[in-house]
Amino acid sequence: MAKMDFDSLFQTNKHVANVANVEEKKRDNQVAIIGVSLNFPYAKNLDEIWNVMMGKVESYGELSKQRKKDCEDVMGLLGESKDQYNLLTGCFLKDISQFDESYFGYTPRESEYMSPTQRELLQGAVLAVYDAGYALSAIKGSKTGVYVGYIGDGDGGQYLNMLKEILPSNRKSMAVAGNLASVIAGRIAYELDLHGPVSVIDTACSSSLVALHTAVQAIQRGECEQALVGSAKLISFPIENDYVIGMESKDGRTRAFDDAASGTGTGEGMICLFLKPLEKAKQDHDDIYAVIMGSSVNHDGRTMGVTAPNADAQEKVLLDAWNNAKIDPKDICYIETHGTGTRLGDPIEVTGLEHAFQNYTTKKQFCAIGAMKTNFGHLYEASGLAGVVKLIASMQHGIVPPNANFEKPNGIINFIESPVYVMDEPLELPKENCIVGVSSFGFSGTNCHVVLTNSPKEEIRDEQLEQYKFLFSAHTETALRKELIDFGEWLESKESEKYSCADISSTLCNGRDWYQYGIVLLASNKEEIFIRVKNIIRQIDAQNCEELLVGQAKPVVEQKGNIAHIHLPVYPIEKKRHWFTDAYQQKTKRMLHTLDWVKYCEETEVVENTDATWICVSDKQDYEKIKTACQGELIWQEFEKDAVKKLVSKITNKEQSGIVICQPVTPCDSIEIQMEQSAELAEELIGLLKSLEQSGLRKKLSIRIVSKGLFGKVTDGADYTMLYPVAMYKNIVNEFADVDIKVVDTDASKESMDWVVKHLSHLPHFLLAVHLGVPYMQRLQTKEAASETYEVSKNNSSYLVFGGSGGIGHTIIEYLAKNGAQNIISVQRKKVCFEGETNSNVVEYACDLTKRSDVTALFEQLEKKQIEIKGIFHCAGAAGGTMLHSLEEVNSKSIIEPKTFGVSYIAEAIKKYQCLKNLEFLILNSSAMIHMGIQGQAQYSVGNTFMNLYAYELRKEGIPACAVDWAAWSDVGMAKDNEFYKQDMLLENLTSKEAMEIFPALLTTDNANLVVGRIHYDRIDETTEQMFPFQLGDRQEKMAPKHAKAEERETEQEIYYEQNEIEERILHIVKEITGRGKVQKNDNLLELGGDSIMFSEIHNEIDTMFPKKVTISQMFVHPNIQEIAKIIFDKQEKREINSKEKEIVMESVGIGKQENEEISLEDAIALLES
């Protein structure tokens, strides 16, 4: 044996020691990926994502039906028609509305307002922890970091902008926190109670890989013990114009490195990783997916443009990452490239790779490259982590899937002389020491590269015990059942073969949280536990599971040996839809109401007409009937011209009960004659009231108006002789002091007149109709909008808008134009130039609706030109403004006649001309304010009341008419100009945008009359309801309690609320703001979910209703409805009696003012009661 050189031996040993030290240091800095959650199109786990890629399947396509509808809904709410925007095609998730709000303790409303990205990442973080084999309670309070890659002005900004556009102003603040980029990572840390560093990283497309790099560095520096790293790219509303930035492909597909590449396709997805130091992961017996060996980040610096890629910078980031990982680049077998498929980006990326490799080797085509974007599109900020997930799945299966959409190499790139080549076949990876890399380059110029290797081999632990415990638990019984099903399916899969019964049991017992519902099973092997799980599922389905634990503490588990953390099926997050337009659509549906006639139920005993003295204006026949029933004095005046005017001389200071004006049954004259008679009668009545008021003869006057066949829907008539006084009755009551008017419409039957005579002095309601002796009253009933709404005709048909220059007319023209109407005819008294951008052909005609000759001439022209009219909108007419005291003439050519004569002339034309034979609707725009009798608007009431009545008659004749009683429009039209929107107690104001949201449903209705607007329930109580000429159909559920208008309690003498009334009001507020259907009065509001903003909103609403009665700090201390109501009740009770009332009480018990201070109010009341 030759003599060994001592120096050589020393140098050899030193080299071996140095290599060992390098390897040890390398391992010390390496970070393990121990948990993964993901959500991609067609892929919800690593196996599924690998299968999609192995099949060269691209998830490209159109949006799902539901997501298309979501886009259509929101764009419709914004006033955009389908043909005004295009939806993107790409690799989209089927549904992004799903969120398990009850699991996290959020309210439904807060969940709806939270951006889909925040929701998806929060769920993803939970699932990543569970996938790692850890319970959430195990990391609670730990120094765990959270790093999220997210483009801050991306989808979150879009979702928030839509919310701001659509939500009412008092709800917008509730949406802010759920859409702020800075909150995304913080929300995860908050919900999981994590105390490590938290960051949101935005470097555009490289955001998520930079987030991963930052997390690794934080772990290496000891800033955190472990970290969650996540990113998501979700596009709430994939509208083409909002997302085109110039790098998109022509057909929406990505063809990375292919000669036909024209840009990138759009994709969606979510990824979340759970990281831990490699050595710690080994010690904790974690199931390791992959190991991060090293990484690097840099910037392009100054190039030919801030968004232009830089091959030199990309080369440098690769070299730095390889150096950081301490690897030999010749050992790299695959690199997942940025690979956007752009003509500029792909060649530059390959150049950077070539230059980097050339620093180490001259080998050709030894390193494969590919791009996941060819399968799932460009996920922008999430694309880097998407590449990591692809490599994890590939290393798990030992094969990298081939590049999709690759047929011919990019001609600009010389792959033959390159160290890299594009995979068009699957690539087998080495089972050990597999080194791969991921690149991600941001639009911002920020580049990142990460080096990975496969996980170290772990031996399967196979401790033999007689029995193992298996714990399953979930938030709900439904979720528990799903958890058992998932576990049973996993046991049947090949994946379960990797794990021992001991490790499965250990993870289920120690790596899962215990919730409200749970099951503990015992089994000695996998086959036995599989059978037990199947049996338990059947028992749960049969609701006969004796082993189901509900609300019990977690069973004690005695752990033998080391605790294992393996990859098992994760917690089954329940899929519940949360989308803000759903709630808004529901609100929109509550905007539609019908006025139906229902039988009046007489609730009180009839008071006979004893000692009543009346002046009766009627024909002889009705007079005799009334005289028979009236036991008091009855003065008769023949129903004739000037009959009411003659009553002035007959009214004395004697306390007559009032006046009965009873229309005789008359031959059916023309509408013009009936209107003329009606106007004269109204003028006589107003003149009478003026004279009586000026003479001072009367303090109070009761008037009964009995019409015959005015409300034809009930009384089978169409006689408008009494239209004016009936339409004005509410205005008269509101403008003349101490006048009580009630209206009864009857048919011609004896039974009906008998009923009227019997109830004459004590009619039970403002407005009744009697048919065959049975009384009816109107009921305002909420109606569901039809699911199928009107599609505007896009052919050569035309739409006719009378009053097109007015606010409502102009809005309707814009609506028609936006929805594709080709031809719109705007008609007004004088031609005015239509203002507004539209692709439609808007033609203007001059026509005076009050002149039959003008209307006839208009339709003669349309007939001659063969212009088919699909729909007619009547928006013509002016508002009133003259009080009845100042009114010289009741009829008005500008206010009344366009709605009376004008509509009747249009009806004549519909029956006559062929151009109107296919008419689909006649919309008569009326006003809901006619039901309130707004002062100064009596003439306006006449015109609109006629349209409401006449629409029913037109329906009987087959004309599709509908009179629409709109709530006041606050931004356009007469209501805005005359500030009607400040006076409507019945309905909330509408904006023109809100009006157009419900508008399509009006065009397909079968109703002759609709009321449109949200009922102002918080303004209506049992007292104010008596002011309406109808019942509220759902008043019991939604009407405010008596004395509900706290903001109007101007004096301390007002009666206070009972505590149960206060509780009901607060309960309504809480349900409305949180969106929860079921809330109990003793529920802790802080535990219903929501944040401080939502809690503050609840307080604001309560404070509006009960000013300065309860502070927000008191609500935090007493956070349930009953306690809050008690605070309000107690404060209110103390304020019930003011100083004046105290004086009255004191005097009642014989205590003078001097002694007032010597006895308490409470003692004085006690004395009074005794």
ZITA-V557597 format. One line per field, one symbol per residue. psi: psi as a letter, one per 40 degrees, with the letter a starting at -180 (. if undefined). burial: # if it has 16 or more other ideal C-beta (glycine too) atoms within 10 Angstrom, else .. A space follows every 10 residues. Layout:
psi = ???
burial = ???
This chain:
psi = hihhhddddd dddddddddd ddddddddei hiheihiihi heheiddddd ddddefhifi aiiidddddd dddddddeeh ideeiiiiia giidheehhg dddefiiddd ddehiddddd dddddddddd defiidddeh eighihhhhh hdfbdddddd ddddddiide eddeeddeeh deeddddddd defieaihih hhfbdedddd dddddddddd eedidiihhi iihhhdgghd deeheeeiid eeihgheide heaiihiiih hhihiihddd dddefihhdi hhdiiihaid ahaeidehih dddddddddd ddddefihde eheihhidge fidddddddd dddddddeed ieiifehiii hededeaheb dedddddddd ddddddeehh iihifhdhih ddhgddeiei ihheiihhii difhhiihih hideehiihh hiiiiihhih hghhidiiih hhiididddd dddddddddd deiddedeii ddddddddde eiihadhihh ihieiddddd dddddddddd deffhdehhh fiihihhhhh aihigihihi hghihhhhhd ddddddddde ehiigihihh hheihhhigh fhhihhhaid dddddddddh eahhhihhha hedddeedee haeigidahh hhhihiihii dddddddddd dddddddddd dddddedhdi hhhhhhihfd gdddefafhe dedddddedd dddeehifhh hihhhiaeid dddddddded efheidhihh hfehiiiihh hhhhiidhih hhheaeiihh hhfeeidddd ddddddddee hdhhhhhidi hihhhihiei hhhhihhhde hddddddddd ddddefhhhd ihhheiiiib ehiddehdhd ihdddddddc dddddddddd edideedfhd ihhhhaheed eefhhefddd dddddddddd ddddddeehg ihhhgiihhe eiaddddefd eeehddiiii iddddededd ddeeieidhi hhihhgdeeh addddeeiei ihdfdddeii iifdgdeegd ieeihiiidd dddddddddd ddddehdhhi deihdeeeii addddddddd dddddghfdh iddddddgfi dddddddddd ddddedhadd ddddddddef hiddedeeii ddddddddd.
burial = .......... .......... ........## ########## ###.##..## ####.##### ..#...#..# ########## ##.##.#### ###..##### ####.##### ########## ########## ######.##. ...####### #..###.### .##..##... #..##.#### #.#######. ##.#.##### ########## ######.##. ...####### #########. ..#...###. .#######.. ########## ########.. #..####### ########.# ........## #.######## ##.##.#.#. .######### ##..###### #######... ......#### ########## ########## #######.## ######..## ..#.#..### ###..#..#. ...####### ########## #####..... #......### ######..## ########.# #...##..## ########## #####.#### #.#..#..## .##..##..# ....#..##. ...#...... ..######## ####...### #####..#.# #######..# ........#. .########. .##.##..## ...#.##.#. ...##.#... #....##### ####...... #..##.#### ########## ###....#.. ########## #####.#### ########## ######..#. #######... .######.## #.######## #.#.###### ###.#....# .##...#### ########## ########## #########. ...#.....# .#.##.#### ##.###.##. .##...#### ########## ...#..#..# ##..###### #######.## ..#.##..#. ########## ####.##### ########## #####...## ########## ######.#.# #..#.##### .#.####### #####.#### ########## #..##.#### ###.#...## #.####..#. .....##.#. ########## .#####..#. #.#.#..### #..##.###. ###.##..## ....#..### #########. .#....#... ....##.... #....#.... ...##.....
